[in-house]
Amino acid sequence: MEPSAIVVSVVVCFGAAVALIIVAVVVSARRERARRDALRLWAKHNGWQVVDKPQVDWGRRMPGRNRRGVSLALFGTVGGHPVSIADYSYTTSSTSTDANGATQTTTTTHHHVAVVVRLRMPRPTVAVHRRGGGSKLWRSLFGDKATAIGYEAFDSAYRVNASDPSLVRAVIGGPLVAEHVAGRLPDWSVEGNELLTFHQGRIGAPERIPAQVGPLLRVADLLEQHAST
Protein backbone atom coordinates (compact mmCIF):
# COMPACT_ATOMS: atom_id res chain seq x y z
CA MET A 1 0.00 0.00 0.00
CA GLU A 2 1.28 3.45 -0.90
CA PRO A 3 2.31 5.71 2.02
CA SER A 4 -0.34 8.23 1.00
CA ALA A 5 -3.02 5.54 1.15
CA ILE A 6 -1.85 4.53 4.62
CA VAL A 7 -2.09 8.13 5.78
CA VAL A 8 -5.59 8.41 4.37
CA SER A 9 -6.66 5.19 6.10
CA VAL A 10 -5.28 6.39 9.43
CA VAL A 11 -7.05 9.74 9.06
CA VAL A 12 -10.33 8.03 8.17
CA CYS A 13 -10.10 5.66 11.14
CA PHE A 14 -9.25 8.50 13.48
CA GLY A 15 -12.14 10.56 12.15
CA ALA A 16 -14.54 7.64 12.57
CA ALA A 17 -13.39 7.13 16.17
CA VAL A 18 -13.87 10.82 16.96
CA ALA A 19 -17.33 10.73 15.37
CA LEU A 20 -18.32 7.73 17.48
CA ILE A 21 -17.13 9.48 20.64
CA ILE A 22 -19.15 12.58 19.77
CA VAL A 23 -22.26 10.48 19.10
CA ALA A 24 -21.81 8.65 22.42
CA VAL A 25 -21.46 11.95 24.31
CA VAL A 26 -24.57 13.39 22.64
CA VAL A 27 -26.63 10.25 23.35
CA SER A 28 -25.46 10.20 26.99
CA ALA A 29 -26.35 13.88 27.42
CA ARG A 30 -29.82 13.31 25.98
CA ARG A 31 -30.44 10.34 28.26
CA GLU A 32 -29.34 12.35 31.30
CA ARG A 33 -31.59 15.24 30.30
CA ALA A 34 -34.53 12.86 29.82
CA ARG A 35 -33.84 11.24 33.21
CA ARG A 36 -33.82 14.59 34.98
CA ASP A 37 -36.95 15.74 33.17
CA ALA A 38 -38.73 12.57 34.30
CA LEU A 39 -37.64 13.16 37.90
CA ARG A 40 -38.86 16.76 37.82
CA LEU A 41 -42.21 15.73 36.35
CA TRP A 42 -42.66 13.02 38.99
CA ALA A 43 -41.70 15.46 41.75
CA LYS A 44 -44.19 18.05 40.51
CA HIS A 45 -47.04 15.51 40.45
CA ASN A 46 -46.19 14.14 43.91
CA GLY A 47 -45.52 17.33 45.84
CA TRP A 48 -41.75 16.91 45.99
CA GLN A 49 -39.03 19.48 45.28
CA VAL A 50 -36.01 19.03 43.00
CA VAL A 51 -32.83 20.96 43.84
CA ASP A 52 -29.66 21.05 41.74
CA LYS A 53 -26.44 21.02 43.79
CA PRO A 54 -28.16 21.37 47.17
CA GLN A 55 -26.22 22.76 50.12
CA VAL A 56 -25.90 19.51 52.07
CA ASP A 57 -22.91 17.76 53.63
CA TRP A 58 -24.00 14.14 53.18
CA GLY A 59 -20.93 13.45 51.03
CA ARG A 60 -18.57 13.42 54.00
CA ARG A 61 -20.43 10.35 55.30
CA MET A 62 -20.21 8.46 52.00
CA PRO A 63 -17.49 6.73 49.94
CA GLY A 64 -14.96 9.23 48.63
CA ARG A 65 -16.02 11.81 51.24
CA ASN A 66 -16.76 14.34 48.50
CA ARG A 67 -18.52 17.18 50.31
CA ARG A 68 -19.58 18.67 46.97
CA GLY A 69 -20.53 15.35 45.43
CA VAL A 70 -24.33 15.72 45.60
CA SER A 71 -25.40 17.02 42.19
CA LEU A 72 -29.17 16.59 42.39
CA ALA A 73 -31.62 15.91 45.22
CA LEU A 74 -35.35 15.39 45.60
CA PHE A 75 -37.05 16.43 48.83
CA GLY A 76 -40.46 15.22 49.97
CA THR A 77 -42.44 13.70 52.84
CA VAL A 78 -43.22 10.00 53.33
CA GLY A 79 -44.89 8.48 56.39
CA GLY A 80 -44.73 11.79 58.21
CA HIS A 81 -40.94 12.05 57.78
CA PRO A 82 -39.13 14.57 55.58
CA VAL A 83 -37.08 12.45 53.18
CA SER A 84 -34.51 13.05 50.46
CA ILE A 85 -32.97 11.02 47.67
CA ALA A 86 -29.92 12.29 45.82
CA ASP A 87 -27.32 11.62 43.14
CA TYR A 88 -23.79 11.57 44.58
CA SER A 89 -20.44 10.97 42.88
CA TYR A 90 -16.73 11.05 43.50
CA THR A 91 -13.69 10.50 41.29
CA THR A 92 -10.61 8.33 41.70
CA SER A 93 -7.43 8.16 39.61
CA SER A 94 -5.01 5.30 39.06
CA THR A 95 -1.65 5.33 37.26
CA SER A 96 -0.14 2.39 35.43
CA THR A 97 3.24 1.91 33.69
CA ASP A 98 3.69 -0.16 30.55
CA ALA A 99 6.71 -2.25 29.51
CA ASN A 100 8.33 0.80 27.88
CA GLY A 101 8.11 2.87 31.05
CA ALA A 102 5.32 5.10 29.80
CA THR A 103 2.73 6.02 32.40
CA GLN A 104 -0.99 6.36 31.89
CA THR A 105 -3.49 7.83 34.33
CA THR A 106 -7.06 6.54 34.32
CA THR A 107 -9.87 8.48 35.97
CA THR A 108 -13.03 6.77 37.19
CA THR A 109 -16.22 8.42 38.43
CA HIS A 110 -18.20 6.45 41.02
CA HIS A 111 -21.94 7.06 41.35
CA HIS A 112 -24.11 6.44 44.41
CA VAL A 113 -27.67 7.18 45.48
CA ALA A 114 -28.03 8.75 48.92
CA VAL A 115 -31.27 8.35 50.87
CA VAL A 116 -31.87 10.54 53.92
CA VAL A 117 -34.69 10.51 56.47
CA ARG A 118 -35.02 13.33 58.96
CA LEU A 119 -35.84 12.07 62.45
CA ARG A 120 -38.17 13.89 64.80
CA MET A 121 -35.48 14.06 67.50
CA PRO A 122 -31.66 13.98 67.20
CA ARG A 123 -29.86 10.77 68.11
CA PRO A 124 -26.24 10.02 69.14
CA THR A 125 -23.85 9.46 66.24
CA VAL A 126 -24.00 5.76 65.35
CA ALA A 127 -23.46 3.72 62.16
CA VAL A 128 -24.30 0.10 61.33
CA HIS A 129 -22.55 -1.64 58.42
CA ARG A 130 -22.56 -5.23 57.20
CA ARG A 131 -19.17 -6.82 57.81
CA GLY A 132 -16.85 -7.59 54.91
CA GLY A 133 -14.17 -10.27 54.88
CA GLY A 134 -11.55 -8.03 56.49
CA SER A 135 -13.86 -7.01 59.31
CA LYS A 136 -14.80 -10.62 60.02
CA LEU A 137 -11.13 -11.61 60.12
CA TRP A 138 -10.29 -8.73 62.48
CA ARG A 139 -13.11 -9.78 64.80
CA SER A 140 -11.95 -13.41 64.80
CA LEU A 141 -8.43 -12.30 65.76
CA PHE A 142 -9.10 -9.50 68.21
CA GLY A 143 -12.71 -9.96 69.31
CA ASP A 144 -15.55 -7.46 69.46
CA LYS A 145 -15.16 -3.74 69.99
CA ALA A 146 -16.89 -1.89 72.80
CA THR A 147 -19.73 -1.05 70.38
CA ALA A 148 -20.83 -4.70 70.05
CA ILE A 149 -24.46 -5.40 70.91
CA GLY A 150 -23.80 -8.73 72.62
CA TYR A 151 -25.95 -10.85 70.31
CA GLU A 152 -23.80 -13.19 68.23
CA ALA A 153 -26.09 -13.41 65.19
CA PHE A 154 -25.92 -9.61 64.87
CA ASP A 155 -22.34 -8.95 65.99
CA SER A 156 -20.91 -11.56 63.62
CA ALA A 157 -22.67 -10.03 60.62
CA TYR A 158 -22.60 -6.31 61.44
CA ARG A 159 -20.17 -3.83 62.92
CA VAL A 160 -21.31 -0.78 64.85
CA ASN A 161 -19.34 2.46 64.96
CA ALA A 162 -20.12 5.19 67.45
CA SER A 163 -18.44 8.32 68.74
CA ASP A 164 -19.47 7.20 72.25
CA PRO A 165 -19.80 3.39 72.60
CA SER A 166 -21.75 3.78 75.85
CA LEU A 167 -24.65 5.31 73.89
CA VAL A 168 -25.04 2.49 71.34
CA ARG A 169 -27.74 0.67 73.31
CA ALA A 170 -29.64 3.92 73.70
CA VAL A 171 -29.92 4.01 69.89
CA ILE A 172 -30.16 0.34 68.87
CA GLY A 173 -32.89 -1.80 70.41
CA GLY A 174 -33.91 -5.45 70.09
CA PRO A 175 -36.47 -5.03 67.26
CA LEU A 176 -33.90 -3.17 65.12
CA VAL A 177 -31.32 -5.88 65.76
CA ALA A 178 -33.85 -8.57 64.79
CA GLU A 179 -34.71 -6.80 61.54
CA HIS A 180 -31.01 -6.55 60.64
CA VAL A 181 -30.44 -10.24 61.39
CA ALA A 182 -33.41 -11.06 59.14
CA GLY A 183 -31.70 -9.07 56.35
CA ARG A 184 -34.52 -6.59 55.91
CA LEU A 185 -32.62 -3.37 56.64
CA PRO A 186 -29.85 -1.46 54.84
CA ASP A 187 -26.61 -0.21 56.31
CA TRP A 188 -27.14 3.23 57.84
CA SER A 189 -25.64 6.03 59.88
CA VAL A 190 -27.26 8.71 62.00
CA GLU A 191 -25.89 12.11 62.97
CA GLY A 192 -28.19 14.45 64.83
CA ASN A 193 -31.57 14.00 63.21
CA GLU A 194 -30.27 12.92 59.78
CA LEU A 195 -30.46 9.19 59.08
CA LEU A 196 -28.57 8.17 55.91
CA THR A 197 -28.01 5.16 53.71
CA PHE A 198 -26.63 4.77 50.19
CA HIS A 199 -26.17 2.32 47.35
CA GLN A 200 -24.33 2.30 44.03
CA GLY A 201 -25.91 3.78 40.91
CA ARG A 202 -28.05 6.80 40.12
CA ILE A 203 -31.66 7.67 40.85
CA GLY A 204 -33.51 5.62 38.27
CA ALA A 205 -37.20 5.35 37.46
CA PRO A 206 -38.95 7.97 39.61
CA GLU A 207 -41.86 5.66 40.44
CA ARG A 208 -39.36 3.49 42.36
CA ILE A 209 -38.39 6.31 44.73
CA PRO A 210 -40.89 5.38 47.49
CA ALA A 211 -39.60 1.79 47.45
CA GLN A 212 -35.99 3.01 47.74
CA VAL A 213 -36.92 5.16 50.73
CA GLY A 214 -39.01 2.48 52.45
CA PRO A 215 -36.27 0.40 54.17
CA LEU A 216 -34.66 3.48 55.73
CA LEU A 217 -38.05 4.68 56.94
CA ARG A 218 -38.34 1.34 58.75
CA VAL A 219 -34.99 2.04 60.44
CA ALA A 220 -36.26 5.51 61.42
CA ASP A 221 -39.43 4.07 62.94
CA LEU A 222 -37.49 1.49 64.97
CA LEU A 223 -35.00 4.10 66.20
CA GLU A 224 -37.80 6.37 67.34
CA GLN A 225 -39.76 3.54 68.95
CA HIS A 226 -36.67 2.55 70.93
CA ALA A 227 -36.05 6.17 71.97
CA SER A 228 -39.56 6.41 73.39
CA THR A 229 -39.25 3.28 75.56
C-alpha positions in Angstrom: 0.0 0.0 0.0 1.3 3.5 -0.9 2.3 5.7 2.0 -0.3 8.2 1.0 -3.0 5.5 1.1 -1.9 4.5 4.6 -2.1 8.1 5.8 -5.6 8.4 4.4 -6.7 5.2 6.1 -5.3 6.4 9.4 -7.0 9.7 9.1 -10.3 8.0 8.2 -10.1 5.7 11.1 -9.3 8.5 13.5 -12.1 10.6 12.1 -14.5 7.6 12.6 -13.4 7.1 16.2 -13.9 10.8 17.0 -17.3 10.7 15.4 -18.3 7.7 17.5 -17.1 9.5 20.6 -19.1 12.6 19.8 -22.3 10.5 19.1 -21.8 8.6 22.4 -21.5 12.0 24.3 -24.6 13.4 22.6 -26.6 10.2 23.4 -25.5 10.2 27.0 -26.3 13.9 27.4 -29.8 13.3 26.0 -30.4 10.3 28.3 -29.3 12.3 31.3 -31.6 15.2 30.3 -34.5 12.9 29.8 -33.8 11.2 33.2 -33.8 14.6 35.0 -36.9 15.7 33.2 -38.7 12.6 34.3 -37.6 13.2 37.9 -38.9 16.8 37.8 -42.2 15.7 36.4 -42.7 13.0 39.0 -41.7 15.5 41.8 -44.2 18.0 40.5 -47.0 15.5 40.5 -46.2 14.1 43.9 -45.5 17.3 45.8 -41.7 16.9 46.0 -39.0 19.5 45.3 -36.0 19.0 43.0 -32.8 21.0 43.8 -29.7 21.1 41.7 -26.4 21.0 43.8 -28.2 21.4 47.2 -26.2 22.8 50.1 -25.9 19.5 52.1 -22.9 17.8 53.6 -24.0 14.1 53.2 -20.9 13.4 51.0 -18.6 13.4 54.0 -20.4 10.3 55.3 -20.2 8.5 52.0 -17.5 6.7 49.9 -15.0 9.2 48.6 -16.0 11.8 51.2 -16.8 14.3 48.5 -18.5 17.2 50.3 -19.6 18.7 47.0 -20.5 15.3 45.4 -24.3 15.7 45.6 -25.4 17.0 42.2 -29.2 16.6 42.4 -31.6 15.9 45.2 -35.4 15.4 45.6 -37.0 16.4 48.8 -40.5 15.2 50.0 -42.4 13.7 52.8 -43.2 10.0 53.3 -44.9 8.5 56.4 -44.7 11.8 58.2 -40.9 12.0 57.8 -39.1 14.6 55.6 -37.1 12.4 53.2 -34.5 13.1 50.5 -33.0 11.0 47.7 -29.9 12.3 45.8 -27.3 11.6 43.1 -23.8 11.6 44.6 -20.4 11.0 42.9 -16.7 11.0 43.5 -13.7 10.5 41.3 -10.6 8.3 41.7 -7.4 8.2 39.6 -5.0 5.3 39.1 -1.6 5.3 37.3 -0.1 2.4 35.4 3.2 1.9 33.7 3.7 -0.2 30.5 6.7 -2.2 29.5 8.3 0.8 27.9 8.1 2.9 31.0 5.3 5.1 29.8 2.7 6.0 32.4 -1.0 6.4 31.9 -3.5 7.8 34.3 -7.1 6.5 34.3 -9.9 8.5 36.0 -13.0 6.8 37.2 -16.2 8.4 38.4 -18.2 6.4 41.0 -21.9 7.1 41.3 -24.1 6.4 44.4 -27.7 7.2 45.5 -28.0 8.8 48.9 -31.3 8.4 50.9 -31.9 10.5 53.9 -34.7 10.5 56.5 -35.0 13.3 59.0 -35.8 12.1 62.5 -38.2 13.9 64.8 -35.5 14.1 67.5 -31.7 14.0 67.2 -29.9 10.8 68.1 -26.2 10.0 69.1 -23.8 9.5 66.2 -24.0 5.8 65.4 -23.5 3.7 62.2 -24.3 0.1 61.3 -22.6 -1.6 58.4 -22.6 -5.2 57.2 -19.2 -6.8 57.8 -16.8 -7.6 54.9 -14.2 -10.3 54.9 -11.6 -8.0 56.5 -13.9 -7.0 59.3 -14.8 -10.6 60.0 -11.1 -11.6 60.1 -10.3 -8.7 62.5 -13.1 -9.8 64.8 -11.9 -13.4 64.8 -8.4 -12.3 65.8 -9.1 -9.5 68.2 -12.7 -10.0 69.3 -15.6 -7.5 69.5 -15.2 -3.7 70.0 -16.9 -1.9 72.8 -19.7 -1.0 70.4 -20.8 -4.7 70.1 -24.5 -5.4 70.9 -23.8 -8.7 72.6 -25.9 -10.8 70.3 -23.8 -13.2 68.2 -26.1 -13.4 65.2 -25.9 -9.6 64.9 -22.3 -9.0 66.0 -20.9 -11.6 63.6 -22.7 -10.0 60.6 -22.6 -6.3 61.4 -20.2 -3.8 62.9 -21.3 -0.8 64.9 -19.3 2.5 65.0 -20.1 5.2 67.5 -18.4 8.3 68.7 -19.5 7.2 72.3 -19.8 3.4 72.6 -21.7 3.8 75.9 -24.6 5.3 73.9 -25.0 2.5 71.3 -27.7 0.7 73.3 -29.6 3.9 73.7 -29.9 4.0 69.9 -30.2 0.3 68.9 -32.9 -1.8 70.4 -33.9 -5.4 70.1 -36.5 -5.0 67.3 -33.9 -3.2 65.1 -31.3 -5.9 65.8 -33.8 -8.6 64.8 -34.7 -6.8 61.5 -31.0 -6.6 60.6 -30.4 -10.2 61.4 -33.4 -11.1 59.1 -31.7 -9.1 56.4 -34.5 -6.6 55.9 -32.6 -3.4 56.6 -29.9 -1.5 54.8 -26.6 -0.2 56.3 -27.1 3.2 57.8 -25.6 6.0 59.9 -27.3 8.7 62.0 -25.9 12.1 63.0 -28.2 14.5 64.8 -31.6 14.0 63.2 -30.3 12.9 59.8 -30.5 9.2 59.1 -28.6 8.2 55.9 -28.0 5.2 53.7 -26.6 4.8 50.2 -26.2 2.3 47.3 -24.3 2.3 44.0 -25.9 3.8 40.9 -28.1 6.8 40.1 -31.7 7.7 40.9 -33.5 5.6 38.3 -37.2 5.3 37.5 -38.9 8.0 39.6 -41.9 5.7 40.4 -39.4 3.5 42.4 -38.4 6.3 44.7 -40.9 5.4 47.5 -39.6 1.8 47.5 -36.0 3.0 47.7 -36.9 5.2 50.7 -39.0 2.5 52.5 -36.3 0.4 54.2 -34.7 3.5 55.7 -38.1 4.7 56.9 -38.3 1.3 58.8 -35.0 2.0 60.4 -36.3 5.5 61.4 -39.4 4.1 62.9 -37.5 1.5 65.0 -35.0 4.1 66.2 -37.8 6.4 67.3 -39.8 3.5 68.9 -36.7 2.6 70.9 -36.0 6.2 72.0 -39.6 6.4 73.4 -39.2 3.3 75.6 
